[in-house]
Amino acid sequence: MAVNCFQCQHFFVTWDQRSPRGCKAYEFKTRELPSVVVKRSSGMECLKFVQKKGDVRR
């Protein structure tokens, strides 16, 4: 199952129009979802995913 960055504590939104999404754990910004970049780069699902507290949506 793919990691949903929107439910991760490390995900953030930037003001940069070229890279509007970011990951605090891996310290990068990107146009795509960070989990997609991690999967493409490493071949593995994101290992730093941490569910947001109080977020029970799936």
Summary of the structure (lengths in Angstrom):
residues: 58
radius of gyration: 11.0
end to end distance: 11.7
largest distance: 30.4
contacts: 135
relative contact order: 0.27
helix: 21%
strand: 19%
